[in-house]
Amino acid sequence: MPSAKARAGPTLVAVPLAASAPLDLDDPAVVADPYPAFARARAAAPVQWHEGLGLWLAFTHAESNAVLRDRRLGRIWSDKQPAEGFESFNLIHRNAILEMEPPEHTRLRRLISSAFARGHVERLRPWVEDLARSLVDELVERSAGSEPVDLLSGMAEQLPVAVIAELLGVPGADRHLLRPWSNAIVKMYEYGRTTAVEDDAERAAGEFVAYLRGLAAERRTNPGEDLVSHLVSVRDADGATLTEDELVTTCILLLNAGHEATVNVSGNGTLALLRTPDQLARLRADRSLLPGAIEELIRFDSPLQLFERTATTDVEIGGVVVERGQKIGALLGAANRDPAVFAEPDRLDVGRTENPHITFGAGIHFCIGAPLARVELQASFGALLDRTTTFELGAEPVRRPEFVIRGLETLPVVLGR
């Protein structure tokens, strides 16, 4: 167990570690609703060691923000993570912007940003809004004001995958492949995964990599206005380009991160609104609140709960020293409920104006797809408000049993017009 230290004037003095784990991820109640556990841990200390996970955990907004921004804490990927023999899974992480630090990160982000700067997000906005309206209309027709329909499979899961596919220029006949690949790969980010989960993730990664290599080769010959075509051709002022592995990895990251975040904000956020009907009525009555309400839904129940970094030298965070080679995790959900930053943090407030949530990260690793996610979420929640007059829970939702990626398996709703 590492030593814990607190700052006292110009020197560091040892303080005792917590006797028990600050967060029991074996407790189904904690996985189902981690926020009370976050509050208890936050009151004890801003940063605490978790023996089971083998890393420090930051429970406050200030310390989590520091974890995300401190350049002495990096994303350090090794081909032995998660284990030897994961060639495709390791490839898509070794070349991912999320796993890089400057100067490699600077070069890659500049190239990807240049491709995104060609107006892709605004180009897609009308298309996204039309798709959201059509998906809601289908749900309303199936529900007819009395029959429960699953909002996740009926809209929340379909929209972001369709948007990413349209962004990348994936042919319609192939789009059904994307979501199963993404779902299998992201299960690798959970603790306590099984060998079967690892095997499925490696298989999905291999198939996804092979598919995107073929798509990139086709776009080199027949370019279009899609993002893959622009990633193939993009060059910076020094003439640098993306390698094929970097291009493939960027596309996979856009799907995995974008799909999971948007689906889970849609599910978590809709459930939060349905359980606070006064806020749903407030938003329905004043549509100008929608952009800020989206930020509040993102804050209130974060789709990603934990983001790890590794110390490249000894770093003091929140009164403890994270020693070189040790990991520290920013608990994004805990940071977003910190009463030192958010007034009444456990209350959903669609009119909240001061909302510096860190769901999309911070610093150089701030999510490059955040603008697209906001377009998708504004379109989907806007369509739900515009195309329905009644909107209720149809049955108790089922939550996914994972902690890191927080979302629902089903969300039965009854919609009427």
C-alpha positions in Angstrom: 0.0 0.0 0.0 1.4 3.4 -0.9 2.0 6.1 1.7 -0.5 8.9 2.1 0.8 12.4 2.8 -0.8 15.7 3.5 0.7 19.2 3.1 1.5 21.1 6.3 3.3 24.3 5.5 6.4 23.7 3.4 6.8 20.0 4.3 4.7 16.8 3.8 3.6 14.8 6.8 2.1 11.3 6.8 -1.6 10.9 7.6 -3.3 7.5 7.9 -5.2 5.9 5.1 -8.8 5.0 5.3 -9.2 1.6 7.0 -11.7 0.3 4.5 -12.3 0.8 0.8 -13.8 4.2 0.0 -16.0 2.7 -2.7 -17.4 -0.8 -2.6 -17.9 -1.8 -6.2 -19.0 -5.3 -5.2 -22.1 -3.7 -3.6 -24.9 -3.7 -6.1 -26.5 -0.7 -4.4 -23.3 1.3 -5.0 -23.2 0.4 -8.7 -26.9 1.2 -9.0 -26.5 4.5 -7.3 -23.0 5.6 -6.4 -23.7 9.1 -5.5 -24.4 8.6 -1.7 -21.2 6.6 -1.5 -19.4 9.4 -3.3 -20.7 12.0 -0.8 -19.6 9.9 2.2 -16.1 9.5 0.7 -15.8 13.1 -0.3 -16.6 14.2 3.2 -13.7 12.0 4.5 -10.9 13.1 2.1 -10.7 14.5 -1.4 -8.3 11.7 -2.6 -8.2 8.2 -1.2 -6.4 4.9 -2.0 -8.5 2.0 -3.2 -6.7 -1.2 -2.5 -8.9 -3.4 -4.6 -8.5 -1.2 -7.7 -4.9 -0.5 -6.9 -5.1 3.2 -7.6 -5.9 6.6 -6.0 -9.5 8.0 -6.4 -10.3 11.7 -6.6 -13.7 12.5 -5.2 -13.9 16.3 -5.5 -14.3 18.6 -8.5 -11.0 20.4 -7.8 -8.9 17.3 -7.4 -10.6 15.5 -10.4 -10.1 18.6 -12.5 -6.4 18.6 -11.4 -6.1 14.9 -12.4 -7.4 15.7 -15.9 -5.2 18.8 -16.4 -1.9 18.0 -14.7 0.7 17.3 -17.4 2.7 15.2 -14.9 -0.2 12.7 -15.1 -0.4 11.0 -18.4 -2.2 8.3 -20.4 0.5 5.6 -20.6 -0.4 2.7 -22.8 1.5 -0.6 -22.9 1.0 -3.5 -25.3 0.8 -5.7 -22.2 -2.5 -3.9 -21.3 -4.9 -5.5 -20.6 -2.8 -8.7 -21.4 -0.5 -10.1 -24.1 -2.3 -11.5 -27.1 -4.7 -8.6 -27.6 -3.2 -7.4 -30.9 -6.2 -5.5 -32.3 -7.4 -4.1 -29.0 -4.0 -2.8 -28.2 -3.6 -1.3 -31.7 -6.7 0.8 -31.3 -5.4 2.2 -28.0 -1.8 2.6 -28.8 -2.8 4.9 -31.7 -5.7 6.7 -30.0 -5.5 10.4 -29.2 -7.0 9.6 -25.8 -4.0 7.5 -24.9 -1.3 10.0 -26.2 0.6 12.8 -24.6 2.5 15.7 -26.3 4.1 15.9 -28.7 2.3 13.0 -30.4 -1.0 14.1 -29.0 -0.5 17.7 -30.3 0.2 16.5 -33.8 -2.8 14.0 -33.9 -5.3 16.4 -32.4 -4.3 19.2 -34.8 -4.9 16.8 -37.8 -8.2 15.5 -36.5 -9.4 19.0 -35.5 -8.5 20.2 -39.1 -10.7 17.4 -40.6 -13.6 18.3 -38.2 -13.2 22.0 -39.0 -14.7 21.3 -42.4 -18.2 21.8 -41.0 -19.1 18.3 -40.3 -21.1 19.0 -37.1 -23.2 21.8 -38.6 -23.6 19.8 -41.9 -25.2 17.0 -40.0 -27.5 19.1 -37.7 -30.6 19.1 -39.9 -30.1 15.5 -40.7 -29.8 14.6 -37.0 -32.9 16.6 -36.2 -34.9 14.9 -38.9 -33.8 11.5 -37.7 -34.7 12.2 -34.1 -38.2 13.4 -35.1 -38.8 10.2 -37.1 -37.6 7.9 -34.4 -39.8 9.6 -31.8 -42.8 9.5 -34.2 -42.3 5.7 -34.5 -42.2 5.3 -30.8 -45.3 7.4 -30.3 -47.2 5.3 -32.9 -46.1 2.1 -31.2 -47.0 3.4 -27.8 -50.3 5.1 -28.7 -50.4 6.6 -25.2 -50.9 3.3 -23.4 -48.3 0.7 -24.5 -44.8 0.8 -23.0 -42.0 1.1 -25.6 -38.2 0.9 -24.9 -36.7 4.3 -25.4 -33.2 2.9 -25.5 -33.6 0.4 -28.4 -36.2 2.6 -30.1 -34.2 5.8 -30.2 -31.3 6.3 -27.8 -29.2 3.5 -29.3 -30.2 4.1 -32.9 -29.5 7.8 -33.2 -25.9 8.1 -32.2 -24.8 5.1 -34.2 -26.6 6.4 -37.3 -25.0 9.8 -36.8 -21.5 8.4 -36.5 -22.1 6.2 -39.5 -23.3 9.2 -41.5 -20.3 11.2 -40.3 -17.9 8.6 -41.4 -19.6 7.7 -44.6 -20.3 4.1 -43.7 -22.7 2.6 -46.4 -26.2 1.9 -45.2 -25.8 -1.9 -45.7 -22.9 -2.0 -43.2 -24.3 0.2 -40.4 -25.8 -2.7 -38.5 -22.2 -3.9 -37.8 -21.1 -0.9 -35.8 -23.1 -1.1 -32.6 -22.2 -4.7 -31.7 -18.5 -4.0 -32.3 -18.7 -0.9 -30.1 -20.6 -2.7 -27.3 -18.1 -5.5 -27.2 -15.0 -3.3 -27.1 -16.2 -0.9 -24.4 -16.8 -3.8 -21.9 -13.1 -4.0 -21.6 -13.1 -0.8 -19.5 -14.9 -2.4 -16.7 -13.4 -4.0 -13.6 -13.8 -7.8 -13.0 -14.3 -8.6 -16.7 -14.3 -12.3 -17.8 -12.2 -14.1 -20.3 -15.3 -14.3 -22.6 -15.6 -10.5 -22.4 -11.9 -10.1 -23.4 -12.2 -12.6 -26.2 -15.3 -10.9 -27.6 -13.6 -7.5 -27.4 -10.5 -8.6 -29.3 -12.6 -10.3 -32.0 -14.8 -7.1 -32.4 -11.6 -4.9 -32.5 -10.1 -7.1 -35.2 -13.2 -7.0 -37.3 -13.7 -3.3 -36.9 -10.0 -2.5 -37.7 -10.2 -4.7 -40.9 -13.5 -3.0 -42.0 -12.1 0.5 -41.5 -8.9 -0.3 -43.4 -11.1 -1.3 -46.3 -13.2 1.8 -46.1 -10.2 4.1 -45.9 -8.7 2.4 -49.0 -11.9 3.0 -50.9 -12.1 6.6 -49.9 -8.5 7.2 -51.1 -9.7 6.2 -54.5 -13.2 7.7 -54.4 -13.3 10.5 -51.8 -16.5 12.1 -50.7 -17.6 14.7 -48.2 -17.5 12.4 -45.2 -15.0 12.5 -42.3 -13.1 9.4 -43.4 -12.3 11.1 -46.8 -11.1 14.2 -45.0 -9.0 12.2 -42.5 -7.4 10.3 -45.4 -6.4 13.6 -47.1 -5.7 15.9 -44.1 -2.3 17.5 -43.8 -0.9 20.1 -41.3 1.3 23.0 -42.1 4.4 20.8 -41.8 2.9 18.3 -44.3 2.2 15.7 -41.6 -0.6 13.2 -42.2 -2.4 10.5 -40.2 -1.0 7.0 -40.3 -3.5 4.4 -41.3 -3.5 3.0 -37.8 -4.2 6.5 -36.4 -7.0 7.0 -38.9 -8.6 3.7 -38.1 -8.3 4.3 -34.3 -9.8 7.8 -34.6 -12.9 6.4 -36.3 -13.3 3.6 -33.7 -12.8 6.1 -30.8 -15.5 8.4 -32.3 -18.0 5.5 -32.4 -17.1 4.0 -29.1 -16.9 7.2 -27.0 -19.7 9.1 -28.9 -22.1 6.2 -29.0 -21.7 5.2 -25.3 -21.8 8.8 -24.0 -24.9 9.8 -26.0 -26.9 6.6 -25.4 -26.3 6.8 -21.7 -27.0 10.5 -21.3 -30.2 9.9 -23.2 -31.2 7.1 -20.9 -29.9 8.5 -17.6 -31.2 12.0 -18.5 -34.7 10.9 -19.6 -35.0 8.8 -16.4 -34.0 11.8 -14.3 -36.6 14.0 -16.0 -39.3 11.4 -15.5 -38.5 11.1 -11.8 -38.6 14.9 -11.4 -41.8 15.7 -13.3 -41.7 19.4 -12.2 -38.4 19.8 -14.1 -39.9 18.0 -17.2 -42.9 20.3 -17.1 -40.6 23.3 -16.7 -38.6 22.3 -19.8 -41.7 21.5 -21.8 -43.1 25.0 -21.0 -39.9 26.9 -21.8 -37.9 25.4 -24.7 -35.3 28.1 -24.4 -34.0 26.1 -21.4 -33.0 23.1 -23.6 -29.3 23.8 -24.2 -28.7 24.4 -20.5 -30.9 21.5 -19.6 -28.7 19.2 -21.7 -25.7 20.3 -19.7 -27.5 19.6 -16.5 -28.6 16.1 -17.6 -24.9 15.4 -18.6 -23.8 16.6 -15.1 -26.5 15.0 -13.0 -25.8 11.4 -13.9 -22.5 11.1 -15.7 -22.3 8.4 -18.5 -18.6 7.9 -17.7 -17.7 7.6 -14.0 -14.0 7.1 -14.0 -11.0 8.3 -16.1 -7.5 7.0 -15.1 -4.2 8.7 -15.4 -0.6 7.6 -14.4 2.0 9.6 -12.7 5.2 10.2 -14.7 6.8 11.7 -11.6 5.7 12.1 -8.0 2.7 14.4 -8.0 0.8 15.8 -5.1 -3.0 15.9 -5.5 -5.4 16.7 -2.8 -2.9 16.2 0.0 -1.5 12.9 -1.1 1.5 12.0 -3.2 0.8 9.9 -6.3 4.1 8.2 -6.8 5.7 7.8 -10.2 4.1 4.8 -11.9 1.0 4.8 -9.7 -2.5 5.5 -11.1 -5.1 8.0 -10.0 -8.7 8.1 -11.2 -10.9 11.1 -11.6 -14.4 10.2 -10.5 -16.3 12.3 -12.9 -19.7 11.6 -11.3 -18.5 12.5 -7.9 -16.9 15.7 -9.2 -20.1 16.7 -10.9 -22.0 16.4 -7.6 -19.5 18.3 -5.5 -21.4 20.8 -3.2 -18.3 23.1 -3.2 -19.0 23.8 -6.9 -22.7 23.1 -7.5 -25.5 24.5 -5.5 -27.8 21.6 -4.3 -25.8 19.2 -6.4 -28.2 16.2 -5.9 -31.1 18.2 -7.3 -31.9 18.2 -11.0 -32.3 21.8 -12.1 -32.9 22.3 -15.8 -32.4 26.1 -15.4 -29.0 25.7 -13.8 -26.7 28.3 -15.3 -23.4 27.8 -13.4 -22.5 24.3 -14.6 -18.8 23.6 -15.0 -19.2 19.8 -15.2 -16.2 17.8 -16.4 -18.1 15.0 -18.1 -16.3 15.7 -21.4 -13.0 15.9 -19.6 -10.7 18.9 -19.3 -7.4 20.1 -20.6 -5.8 18.7 -23.7 -7.9 15.5 -23.5 -11.2 17.4 -23.6 -13.6 15.4 -25.8 -13.2 16.4 -29.4 -16.6 15.0 -30.2 -18.4 17.1 -27.5 -20.0 19.5 -30.1 -21.5 16.5 -32.0 -22.8 14.9 -28.8 -24.5 18.1 -27.9 -26.2 18.3 -31.3 -27.5 14.8 -30.9 -28.8 15.3 -27.4 -30.5 18.6 -28.2 -32.1 16.9 -31.2 -33.3 13.8 -29.3 -34.6 15.6 -26.3 -36.1 18.4 -28.4 -37.9 15.8 -30.5 -39.3 14.1 -27.4 -40.7 17.4 -26.2 -42.0 18.6 -29.6 -43.6 15.3 -30.7 -45.3 14.2 -27.5 -47.9 15.6 -25.2 -47.7 12.9 -22.5 -44.5 11.2 -21.5 -44.3 8.7 -18.5 -42.5 5.7 -17.2 -44.1 2.5 -18.5 -42.3 0.2 -16.1 -39.3 0.1 -13.8 -36.1 0.5 -15.9 -33.3 -2.0 -15.8 -29.8 -0.6 -15.1 -26.6 -2.0 -16.5 -24.5 -3.7 -13.9 -21.3 -1.9 -14.8 -19.8 1.0 -12.8 -17.3 2.8 -15.2 -19.8 3.2 -18.1 -23.0 4.1 -16.4 -26.3 3.5 -18.3 -29.5 1.6 -18.6 -30.3 -1.7 -20.3 -34.0 -0.8 -20.8 -36.1 2.3 -20.3 -39.8 1.5 -20.9 -41.9 4.7 -21.5 -45.4 5.5 -22.5 -45.7 8.3 -25.1 -48.8 10.1 -26.3 -49.6 12.9 -28.7 
